[in-house]
Amino acid sequence: MELIRKPLVLALALLLLPAAVSATTTLRYTDHEPLGAMRTRFIHNVFFPAIEKESQGRLKIEEHWGGELSTGYDALRTVREGKTADIGIVVPEYAAKELPLHQIFKSFPVGPSGDKQIAFFRRVFTEIPAFPAELEKAGVVNIFSATGYPVAFFSTHPLKNLEDIKGTTWRSASFWHQDFLRNAGALPVTMPWGPQTVEAFKTGTLDGIMVNVDSGYDLKIQKMAPEVLVSKELWLGHVYLLVMNQKVWNGLAEEDKAAISRAAEIAYKTAGTVMDSSFEPQLDALRKDGANVRVLRHSEVAHWQQVTRYQDAQAQWVKQQEALDNKGAGPVMEKVSAIMADAMKPD
């Protein structure tokens, strides 16, 4: 009987082995932007294939682009709930209530680009525990931080320099940028991004818009506001957090968590270079579409940094957060500012 049982047990184990080896976990991904721009192509072409390769096929990504599963404004809730998506892009600006400390990134008018920008965000998330803790409280885990192009100023009328925005009406979704515009003498307004923005230009309600250069291009703002001022030094601070549902992350095998971390390392190594090499082609695309694009001189960017009075805006924000019992706002702002100062030191 024992001789018969052993072959049966061995045969059963052999039958089960292929299924165990080939078992895959499919992660549903949501992104509010369509696949096609620099950031989305990088995630699709570099990061996701790296996850599948590093996990030896155990992890697969089911991609959903262009708001198919969730809008950008609902992305944090969608991933946290985990009903329709396991991972997705969260823009901190769209979740200011849940992620107050993440709003700090946009409080700087000038900052690093390319590899230095990648290094800045990696230092912040590694050296300041308050940021991953804030995400944990929101029910998600950050697995990759994607970034975007610098800020551009799209205007309906010619701009000799940024001082020409005085007395004109400008749109920005960021409360920081609205402060910058106001301190520079412009009238800042906010409105939903999309058809309403386009209509505001058509009716003459808007004179200009302060937005990352690629978003302006995607919405064809250059058709209505063809005068464009831009610089790699104009900091957007618009980090795109690629987060995973916390329960899904905790349920992954350690080897799969390690595979995702290795994939992120692979992606970070080339992200800055891709960003830098894509910048000029983006400006060329604007020019081909009829825009008059001028890259600001360093002295002009330095003047913009001065007139924004961004440090006053930061101090006011810290007071507001402390009044809301967010006692960590001040120390975190100081730490982020110190890392930014290091990032801006010349090589």
C-alpha positions as CSV (number, residue, x, y, z in Angstrom):
1,M,0.0,0.0,0.0
2,E,2.8,2.4,0.9
3,L,4.5,1.7,-2.5
4,I,1.3,2.6,-4.3
5,R,0.6,5.8,-2.2
6,K,4.0,7.4,-2.9
7,P,3.7,7.4,-6.7
8,L,0.2,8.8,-6.4
9,V,1.4,11.6,-4.1
10,L,4.3,12.4,-6.5
11,A,1.9,12.4,-9.5
12,L,-0.4,14.8,-7.7
13,A,2.4,17.1,-6.8
14,L,3.6,17.2,-10.4
15,L,0.1,18.0,-11.6
16,L,-0.1,20.9,-9.2
17,L,3.4,22.3,-9.8
18,P,2.9,23.9,-13.2
19,A,-0.2,25.7,-12.0
20,A,1.7,27.1,-9.0
21,V,4.6,28.2,-11.1
22,S,2.5,29.8,-13.8
23,A,0.1,31.5,-11.4
24,T,-0.1,35.3,-12.1
25,T,-1.6,38.2,-10.3
26,T,-3.2,40.8,-12.6
27,L,-3.2,44.4,-11.3
28,R,-5.8,46.8,-12.8
29,Y,-4.3,50.2,-13.5
30,T,-6.2,53.5,-13.9
31,D,-4.8,56.7,-15.4
32,H,-6.9,59.8,-16.1
33,E,-4.7,60.8,-19.0
34,P,-4.7,59.0,-22.4
35,L,-1.8,56.9,-23.5
36,G,0.4,59.0,-25.7
37,A,2.2,61.8,-23.9
38,M,5.7,61.5,-22.4
39,R,4.7,60.4,-18.9
40,T,2.1,57.9,-20.0
41,R,4.4,56.4,-22.7
42,F,7.2,56.0,-20.1
43,I,5.0,54.1,-17.7
44,H,3.6,51.9,-20.5
45,N,6.9,51.3,-22.3
46,V,9.4,51.1,-19.4
47,F,7.9,50.7,-15.9
48,F,5.1,48.2,-16.6
49,P,7.3,45.9,-18.7
50,A,10.0,46.0,-16.0
51,I,7.4,44.8,-13.4
52,E,6.5,41.9,-15.6
53,K,10.1,41.0,-16.3
54,E,11.4,41.4,-12.8
55,S,8.5,39.3,-11.4
56,Q,9.2,36.7,-14.1
57,G,5.6,37.0,-15.3
58,R,4.0,36.6,-11.9
59,L,2.6,40.2,-12.1
60,K,0.6,41.5,-15.1
61,I,-0.7,45.0,-15.5
62,E,-4.2,45.5,-17.0
63,E,-4.0,49.0,-18.3
64,H,-6.9,51.5,-18.5
65,W,-6.1,55.0,-19.8
66,G,-8.0,58.2,-20.4
67,G,-10.2,58.1,-17.3
68,E,-11.8,54.8,-18.4
69,L,-12.0,53.6,-14.7
70,S,-11.7,56.8,-12.8
71,T,-11.2,60.5,-13.2
72,G,-8.1,62.1,-11.8
73,Y,-10.1,63.8,-9.0
74,D,-11.5,60.4,-7.9
75,A,-8.3,58.3,-8.3
76,L,-7.3,58.2,-4.7
77,R,-10.7,56.9,-3.6
78,T,-10.9,54.5,-6.5
79,V,-7.5,52.9,-5.7
80,R,-8.1,53.0,-1.9
81,E,-11.5,51.1,-2.3
82,G,-9.9,48.6,-4.7
83,K,-13.1,47.7,-6.4
84,T,-12.3,48.6,-10.0
85,A,-8.6,49.4,-9.8
86,D,-5.6,48.1,-7.8
87,I,-3.1,50.6,-8.8
88,G,-3.3,54.1,-10.4
89,I,-2.0,57.6,-10.8
90,V,-2.9,60.0,-7.9
91,V,-2.3,63.7,-8.4
92,P,-1.8,65.2,-4.8
93,E,-3.3,68.5,-6.0
94,Y,-6.6,66.6,-6.6
95,A,-6.6,65.1,-3.1
96,A,-5.5,68.1,-1.0
97,K,-7.7,67.1,2.0
98,E,-6.3,63.6,2.3
99,L,-2.7,64.6,1.3
100,P,-2.1,68.0,2.8
101,L,1.7,67.6,3.1
102,H,2.0,66.6,-0.5
103,Q,0.8,70.0,-1.5
104,I,4.2,71.4,-0.4
105,F,5.8,70.3,-3.7
106,K,4.1,73.0,-5.7
107,S,5.1,75.8,-3.3
108,F,8.4,76.4,-5.2
109,P,8.4,78.5,-8.3
110,V,11.8,77.3,-9.4
111,G,13.3,73.8,-9.2
112,P,15.5,71.1,-10.8
113,S,14.7,69.2,-13.9
114,G,15.7,65.8,-15.4
115,D,17.7,63.5,-13.2
116,K,18.0,66.2,-10.5
117,Q,14.2,66.3,-10.3
118,I,13.9,62.6,-9.9
119,A,16.6,62.6,-7.2
120,F,14.8,65.4,-5.4
121,F,11.5,63.4,-5.1
122,R,13.3,60.2,-4.2
123,R,15.2,62.0,-1.4
124,V,12.0,63.5,0.0
125,F,10.1,60.2,0.1
126,T,13.1,58.4,1.6
127,E,14.2,60.9,4.1
128,I,10.9,62.3,5.3
129,P,8.7,59.6,6.8
130,A,5.7,61.9,7.0
131,F,5.1,61.4,3.3
132,P,4.7,57.6,3.1
133,A,2.8,57.9,6.4
134,E,0.3,60.2,4.9
135,L,-0.2,57.8,2.0
136,E,-0.6,54.9,4.4
137,K,-3.3,56.8,6.2
138,A,-5.0,57.4,2.9
139,G,-5.0,53.6,2.3
140,V,-2.4,53.4,-0.5
141,V,1.3,52.7,-1.0
142,N,3.5,54.6,-3.5
143,I,5.4,52.3,-5.8
144,F,6.7,54.9,-8.3
145,S,6.8,58.7,-8.6
146,A,6.4,60.0,-12.1
147,T,7.0,63.7,-13.0
148,G,6.2,66.0,-15.8
149,Y,7.4,68.9,-17.9
150,P,8.0,72.4,-16.5
151,V,5.5,75.2,-16.2
152,A,4.7,77.3,-19.3
153,F,2.8,80.6,-19.6
154,F,0.4,80.5,-22.5
155,S,-0.9,84.0,-23.4
156,T,-3.4,85.4,-25.9
157,H,-1.2,88.5,-26.3
158,P,2.5,88.9,-26.7
159,L,4.6,88.8,-23.6
160,K,8.0,90.6,-23.6
161,N,8.6,89.0,-20.2
162,L,6.6,87.8,-17.3
163,E,6.0,91.3,-16.0
164,D,3.5,91.7,-18.8
165,I,1.0,89.5,-17.0
166,K,0.2,92.4,-14.7
167,G,-3.5,93.4,-14.8
168,T,-4.5,90.4,-16.9
169,T,-6.5,87.3,-16.0
170,W,-4.8,83.9,-15.7
171,R,-6.0,80.5,-14.9
172,S,-4.2,78.0,-12.6
173,A,-5.6,75.1,-10.7
174,S,-2.9,75.3,-8.0
175,F,-3.5,77.6,-5.0
176,W,0.2,78.1,-4.8
177,H,0.4,79.3,-8.4
178,Q,-2.6,81.5,-7.8
179,D,-0.6,83.2,-5.0
180,F,2.3,83.6,-7.4
181,L,0.2,85.1,-10.1
182,R,-1.5,87.5,-7.6
183,N,1.9,88.6,-6.2
184,A,3.1,89.2,-9.7
185,G,0.2,91.6,-10.4
186,A,-2.1,89.3,-12.3
187,L,-5.7,88.3,-11.5
188,P,-5.8,84.6,-10.8
189,V,-8.9,82.5,-11.4
190,T,-9.6,78.8,-11.2
191,M,-11.9,76.6,-13.3
192,P,-12.1,72.9,-14.3
193,W,-9.5,71.7,-16.8
194,G,-11.0,70.9,-20.2
195,P,-13.9,72.3,-22.2
196,Q,-14.6,75.1,-19.7
197,T,-11.0,76.3,-20.1
198,V,-11.3,76.3,-23.8
199,E,-14.6,78.2,-23.7
200,A,-13.1,80.8,-21.3
201,F,-10.5,81.6,-23.9
202,K,-13.0,81.8,-26.7
203,T,-15.2,84.2,-24.8
204,G,-12.2,86.4,-23.7
205,T,-12.6,85.6,-20.0
206,L,-9.0,84.4,-19.9
207,D,-5.8,86.2,-21.0
208,G,-3.5,83.3,-20.2
209,I,-2.9,80.1,-18.4
210,M,-0.1,78.8,-16.2
211,V,0.3,75.1,-16.7
212,N,2.8,72.3,-17.6
213,V,3.7,72.7,-21.2
214,D,2.5,69.3,-22.3
215,S,-1.0,69.7,-20.8
216,G,-1.3,73.0,-22.6
217,Y,-0.3,71.4,-25.8
218,D,-2.7,68.4,-25.3
219,L,-5.7,70.8,-24.9
220,K,-4.5,72.8,-27.9
221,I,-4.3,76.0,-25.7
222,Q,-1.7,77.3,-28.2
223,K,-4.5,77.7,-30.8
224,M,-6.1,80.3,-28.5
225,A,-3.1,81.6,-26.6
226,P,-0.1,81.2,-28.9
227,E,2.4,83.3,-27.0
228,V,4.4,81.0,-24.8
229,L,7.1,81.6,-22.3
230,V,8.8,78.5,-20.8
231,S,12.0,77.3,-19.0
232,K,13.3,74.1,-17.6
233,E,13.9,76.0,-14.4
234,L,10.2,76.9,-14.0
235,W,9.2,74.2,-11.4
236,L,5.9,72.6,-11.7
237,G,6.1,70.3,-8.6
238,H,3.4,68.2,-10.2
239,V,4.4,64.7,-9.0
240,Y,2.3,61.8,-10.3
241,L,2.1,59.2,-7.5
242,L,1.7,55.7,-8.9
243,V,0.1,54.1,-5.9
244,M,-1.2,50.6,-5.0
245,N,-4.2,49.7,-2.8
246,Q,-2.6,49.0,0.6
247,K,-4.4,45.7,1.1
248,V,-3.3,44.5,-2.3
249,W,0.3,45.5,-1.6
250,N,0.2,43.7,1.8
251,G,-1.1,40.6,0.1
252,L,1.7,40.3,-2.4
253,A,4.5,37.9,-1.8
254,E,7.8,39.4,-0.7
255,E,9.4,38.4,-3.9
256,D,6.8,40.3,-5.9
257,K,7.2,43.4,-3.7
258,A,10.9,43.2,-4.4
259,A,10.3,42.8,-8.1
260,I,8.2,46.0,-8.1
261,S,11.0,47.8,-6.3
262,R,13.6,46.6,-8.8
263,A,11.3,47.7,-11.6
264,A,11.1,51.2,-10.1
265,E,14.9,51.4,-9.8
266,I,15.2,50.5,-13.5
267,A,12.6,53.1,-14.5
268,Y,14.2,55.9,-12.3
269,K,17.6,55.4,-14.0
270,T,16.2,56.6,-17.4
271,A,13.3,58.8,-16.4
272,G,15.3,62.0,-16.1
273,T,17.0,61.5,-19.5
274,V,13.7,60.8,-21.2
275,M,12.2,63.9,-19.7
276,D,15.2,66.1,-20.8
277,S,15.4,64.6,-24.3
278,S,11.6,65.1,-24.8
279,F,11.5,68.7,-23.9
280,E,12.8,70.3,-27.1
281,P,10.6,68.1,-29.3
282,Q,7.6,69.2,-27.2
283,L,8.5,72.9,-27.9
284,D,9.0,72.1,-31.6
285,A,5.5,70.6,-31.6
286,L,4.1,73.8,-30.2
287,R,5.9,75.9,-32.8
288,K,4.7,73.7,-35.6
289,D,1.2,74.2,-34.3
290,G,1.6,78.0,-34.6
291,A,2.9,79.0,-31.2
292,N,5.5,81.6,-30.6
293,V,7.7,79.9,-28.0
294,R,10.5,81.7,-26.1
295,V,12.7,80.1,-23.5
296,L,13.3,82.5,-20.6
297,R,16.8,83.5,-19.6
298,H,18.1,82.5,-16.2
299,S,17.9,86.1,-15.0
300,E,14.2,86.2,-15.9
301,V,13.4,83.1,-14.0
302,A,15.3,84.4,-11.0
303,H,13.2,87.6,-11.2
304,W,10.0,85.5,-11.3
305,Q,11.1,83.6,-8.2
306,Q,11.6,86.9,-6.4
307,V,8.2,88.5,-7.4
308,T,6.2,85.4,-6.4
309,R,7.2,85.9,-2.8
310,Y,6.8,82.1,-2.5
311,Q,8.4,81.9,1.0
312,D,5.7,84.3,2.3
313,A,3.1,82.0,0.8
314,Q,4.7,78.9,2.4
315,A,4.7,80.6,5.8
316,Q,1.0,81.5,5.5
317,W,0.2,77.9,4.4
318,V,2.1,76.5,7.5
319,K,0.0,78.7,9.8
320,Q,-3.2,77.5,8.1
321,Q,-2.2,73.9,8.5
322,E,-1.2,74.3,12.1
323,A,-4.6,75.9,12.8
324,L,-6.1,72.7,11.4
325,D,-4.0,70.8,13.9
326,N,-1.5,69.6,11.3
327,K,1.5,70.2,13.6
328,G,4.0,68.5,11.3
329,A,3.5,71.1,8.5
330,G,6.2,73.4,9.6
331,P,9.0,70.9,10.2
332,V,8.2,69.1,6.9
333,M,8.2,72.3,5.0
334,E,11.7,73.1,6.4
335,K,13.0,69.6,5.5
336,V,11.6,69.8,1.9
337,S,13.1,73.3,1.5
338,A,16.5,72.1,2.6
339,I,16.4,69.2,0.1
340,M,15.3,71.7,-2.6
341,A,18.2,74.0,-1.7
342,D,20.6,71.1,-2.1
343,A,19.0,70.1,-5.4
344,M,19.5,73.6,-6.8
345,K,23.2,73.8,-6.0
346,P,25.3,74.1,-9.1
347,D,27.3,70.9,-10.1
